[in-house]
Amino acid sequence: MSEPARSLAGEIAVVTGGARGIGRAIVELFLQHGAAVLYCDRDEAAGRSAQENLEHGGMAAFHLADVSREQDVAAVVRRCAEHFGPPSILVSNAGVNANFDATEMSGQQWDQFFGIDLKAAWLAAKYVLPHMKEAGRGAIVNISSLHGFVTRPGFFPYAAAKSGLIGLTRSLALDYGPYGIRVNAVAPGFIETRLVREAIDLAGDRAAAEHDMVAAVALGRIGDPMEVARAVRFLASAEASYVTGTSLLVDGGLTARRAG
């Protein structure tokens, strides 16, 4: 059975990191399902380019922002409320990769990284939750990672931040459930994004590198950003009206494999 058309009609969404990759797919799918979307990104060129290609009758708007800065996040939510109306959906997708040795990472590097990959999700929630409380409804979806559940050597402190997003999701779900607000997370696996492609391109043999990457994936392939976006759309919609405080893995079965 096909999913119902325009399942987000009348909704107003804020999407962080919406200029490319998974964020861009979320913006596109939300628009297709009838939502108005204010999306932000710190890459102005990519953000403007995305908006030029999104033809949905003025239902999409881009805002330049660094989501690690509280004033920027406040401005994003304020512009959404002024341009479209109070946000009823938040997708905290913005994130960067980081690989450090724990003994060599500086405090400044720690703060910069966690400012984007964890703090930003709290800041976005801080500013949308008052609107959702007033409306008595709302949905927040945080984009975590399979590294919030399992990880591998060399992913410090990325795994710590993504695990933190899952804990943040649980806490917000418990605290704001009484107000009719649902909070969930999506944890993607290997998805066709710029960061994944860059990792493959660094290898001497690209085909071998991709083969090794998906060797443990049950479905035997890298996922498409739209496959993650569909999971986000479900959790943001009324179809998931009794789903909150959960984290959904979208990893092609990678974490279903036994340890060892």
C-alpha positions as CSV (number, residue, x, y, z in Angstrom):
1,M,0.0,0.0,0.0
2,S,1.4,3.4,-0.9
3,E,1.8,6.0,1.8
4,P,-0.9,8.6,2.0
5,A,-0.4,11.8,-0.1
6,R,0.5,15.1,1.6
7,S,0.7,13.5,5.1
8,L,2.3,16.8,6.4
9,A,-0.3,19.2,4.9
10,G,-0.6,22.2,7.2
11,E,2.6,21.5,9.1
12,I,5.4,24.0,9.5
13,A,8.9,22.5,9.8
14,V,12.4,23.7,10.7
15,V,15.2,21.6,9.3
16,T,18.8,22.2,10.3
17,G,21.6,21.3,7.9
18,G,19.1,21.2,5.0
19,A,21.2,22.3,2.1
20,R,22.6,18.9,1.0
21,G,22.6,15.2,1.7
22,I,20.1,13.8,4.2
23,G,18.9,17.3,5.2
24,R,18.2,18.2,1.6
25,A,16.2,15.0,1.0
26,I,14.2,15.7,4.2
27,V,13.3,19.2,2.9
28,E,12.3,17.9,-0.5
29,L,10.1,15.1,0.9
30,F,8.5,17.4,3.5
31,L,7.6,19.8,0.7
32,Q,6.1,17.0,-1.4
33,H,3.9,16.0,1.6
34,G,2.5,19.5,2.0
35,A,4.7,21.1,4.7
36,A,6.1,24.5,4.7
37,V,9.8,24.3,5.5
38,L,12.3,26.8,6.8
39,Y,15.7,25.2,6.5
40,C,19.1,26.5,7.6
41,D,22.7,25.7,6.8
42,R,26.1,27.4,7.3
43,D,27.0,26.9,3.6
44,E,25.2,29.8,2.0
45,A,26.1,28.8,-1.6
46,A,24.6,25.3,-1.1
47,G,21.6,26.7,0.7
48,R,20.8,29.2,-2.0
49,S,21.4,26.6,-4.8
50,A,19.0,24.2,-3.0
51,Q,16.3,26.9,-2.8
52,E,16.5,27.7,-6.5
53,N,15.8,24.0,-7.3
54,L,12.9,23.7,-4.8
55,E,9.7,24.7,-6.7
56,H,6.9,24.4,-4.2
57,G,5.0,27.7,-4.5
58,G,7.0,29.6,-1.9
59,M,6.7,26.9,0.7
60,A,10.5,26.6,1.3
61,A,12.8,29.3,2.7
62,F,16.5,29.2,3.4
63,H,18.2,30.9,6.4
64,L,22.0,31.2,6.7
65,A,23.0,30.0,10.2
66,D,25.7,28.4,12.3
67,V,23.7,26.2,14.6
68,S,26.3,26.1,17.3
69,R,25.5,29.8,18.0
70,E,22.5,30.4,20.1
71,Q,21.6,33.7,18.5
72,D,21.6,32.1,15.1
73,V,19.3,29.3,16.2
74,A,16.9,31.8,17.8
75,A,16.9,33.8,14.6
76,V,16.1,30.7,12.5
77,V,13.0,29.8,14.7
78,R,12.0,33.5,14.8
79,R,12.1,33.8,11.0
80,C,10.1,30.6,10.6
81,A,7.4,31.9,12.9
82,E,7.3,35.3,11.1
83,H,7.4,33.8,7.6
84,F,5.3,30.7,7.8
85,G,3.9,30.6,11.4
86,P,4.9,28.8,14.6
87,P,6.9,25.6,13.8
88,S,5.1,22.3,14.5
89,I,8.0,20.1,13.4
90,L,11.7,20.3,14.1
91,V,14.4,18.1,12.4
92,S,17.8,18.6,14.0
93,N,20.0,17.2,11.2
94,A,23.0,19.5,11.1
95,G,26.2,17.7,11.9
96,V,29.9,17.3,11.0
97,N,32.3,14.4,11.3
98,A,35.3,14.3,13.6
99,N,38.1,11.9,14.4
100,F,40.5,12.6,17.2
101,D,42.9,10.9,19.6
102,A,41.4,11.5,23.0
103,T,44.8,12.6,24.4
104,E,45.4,15.1,21.6
105,M,42.0,16.7,21.1
106,S,42.0,20.2,22.5
107,G,39.2,21.7,24.6
108,Q,38.4,24.2,21.9
109,Q,38.1,21.4,19.3
110,W,35.8,19.5,21.6
111,D,33.6,22.6,22.1
112,Q,33.5,23.4,18.4
113,F,32.5,19.8,17.5
114,F,29.9,19.2,20.2
115,G,28.5,22.7,19.5
116,I,27.3,21.4,16.2
117,D,26.7,17.7,16.7
118,L,25.0,17.9,20.1
119,K,24.5,21.3,21.6
120,A,22.7,22.5,18.4
121,A,19.9,20.0,18.8
122,W,19.3,21.2,22.3
123,L,19.3,24.9,21.1
124,A,16.8,24.1,18.4
125,A,14.5,22.3,20.8
126,K,14.9,25.2,23.3
127,Y,13.4,27.7,20.8
128,V,10.7,25.5,19.1
129,L,9.3,23.9,22.3
130,P,7.6,27.1,23.5
131,H,5.7,27.3,20.2
132,M,4.8,23.6,20.4
133,K,3.7,23.8,24.1
134,E,1.4,26.7,23.2
135,A,-0.2,24.7,20.4
136,G,-0.4,21.5,22.5
137,R,1.3,19.4,19.8
138,G,4.5,19.0,17.9
139,A,7.1,16.5,16.7
140,I,10.9,16.6,17.0
141,V,13.2,14.3,15.1
142,N,16.9,14.2,15.9
143,I,19.3,12.7,13.4
144,S,21.8,10.5,15.2
145,S,23.8,7.7,13.7
146,L,24.5,4.0,14.0
147,H,27.5,5.2,16.0
148,G,25.1,6.1,18.8
149,F,24.6,2.3,19.2
150,V,27.7,0.6,17.9
151,T,31.0,2.1,16.8
152,R,34.6,1.2,15.8
153,P,38.1,2.4,16.6
154,G,38.9,5.9,15.4
155,F,35.4,7.4,15.9
156,F,36.1,9.5,18.9
157,P,34.3,11.8,19.7
158,Y,31.7,11.3,17.0
159,A,30.2,8.3,18.7
160,A,29.9,10.2,22.0
161,A,28.0,13.0,20.4
162,K,25.6,10.7,18.5
163,S,25.0,8.7,21.7
164,G,24.3,12.0,23.4
165,L,21.6,12.8,20.8
166,I,19.8,9.6,21.7
167,G,19.9,10.4,25.4
168,L,18.6,13.9,24.6
169,T,15.8,12.4,22.6
170,R,14.7,10.2,25.6
171,S,14.8,13.1,28.0
172,L,12.8,15.5,25.9
173,A,10.2,12.8,25.1
174,L,9.6,12.3,28.8
175,D,9.6,15.9,29.7
176,Y,7.4,17.2,26.9
177,G,5.1,14.2,26.2
178,P,2.5,15.7,28.6
179,Y,2.2,18.7,26.3
180,G,1.4,16.5,23.3
181,I,5.0,16.8,21.9
182,R,6.7,13.7,20.5
183,V,10.5,13.4,20.3
184,N,12.3,10.6,18.4
185,A,15.6,10.0,16.7
186,V,16.7,8.4,13.4
187,A,20.1,6.7,13.3
188,P,21.3,6.3,9.7
189,G,24.0,3.8,8.7
190,F,26.1,4.2,5.5
191,I,24.2,6.7,3.3
192,E,25.1,8.2,0.0
193,T,26.3,11.5,1.2
194,R,29.3,13.8,0.6
195,L,31.1,12.6,3.7
196,V,30.7,8.9,2.8
197,R,31.8,9.5,-0.8
198,E,34.9,11.5,0.5
199,A,35.8,8.5,2.7
200,I,35.6,6.2,-0.3
201,D,37.5,8.6,-2.5
202,L,40.4,8.7,-0.1
203,A,41.0,5.0,-0.7
204,G,43.4,3.8,-3.4
205,D,40.8,1.4,-4.8
206,R,37.4,3.0,-4.6
207,A,35.5,-0.2,-5.6
208,A,37.3,-2.2,-3.0
209,A,36.7,0.5,-0.4
210,E,33.0,0.5,-1.1
211,H,32.8,-3.3,-1.0
212,D,34.5,-3.3,2.4
213,M,32.2,-0.6,3.7
214,V,29.0,-2.6,2.9
215,A,30.4,-6.1,3.5
216,A,28.5,-6.3,6.9
217,V,25.3,-4.6,5.6
218,A,22.5,-7.1,5.3
219,L,21.1,-5.4,2.2
220,G,24.6,-5.2,0.7
221,R,24.5,-1.6,-0.4
222,I,24.9,2.0,0.7
223,G,21.6,3.7,1.5
224,D,20.0,6.7,-0.3
225,P,19.3,9.9,1.6
226,M,15.6,9.6,0.6
227,E,15.4,6.3,2.5
228,V,16.4,8.2,5.7
229,A,14.0,11.0,4.8
230,R,11.1,8.6,4.6
231,A,11.7,7.4,8.1
232,V,11.9,11.0,9.3
233,R,8.7,11.9,7.6
234,F,6.9,9.0,9.3
235,L,8.1,10.0,12.7
236,A,7.2,13.6,12.1
237,S,3.7,12.8,10.9
238,A,0.4,11.9,12.6
239,E,1.0,8.3,11.4
240,A,3.5,8.0,14.3
241,S,1.1,9.5,16.9
242,Y,1.9,6.9,19.5
243,V,5.7,6.8,18.9
244,T,7.9,8.9,21.1
245,G,11.3,8.5,22.9
246,T,12.5,5.9,20.4
247,S,15.5,5.8,18.1
248,L,15.0,4.1,14.7
249,L,18.0,2.6,13.0
250,V,18.0,3.0,9.2
251,D,21.2,1.0,8.4
252,G,20.3,-1.7,6.0
253,G,20.6,-4.3,8.8
254,L,24.2,-3.5,9.6
255,T,23.7,-3.5,13.4
256,A,21.7,-6.7,13.2
257,R,24.9,-8.6,12.7
258,R,26.3,-10.4,15.8
259,A,29.3,-8.8,17.5
260,G,32.8,-10.2,16.7
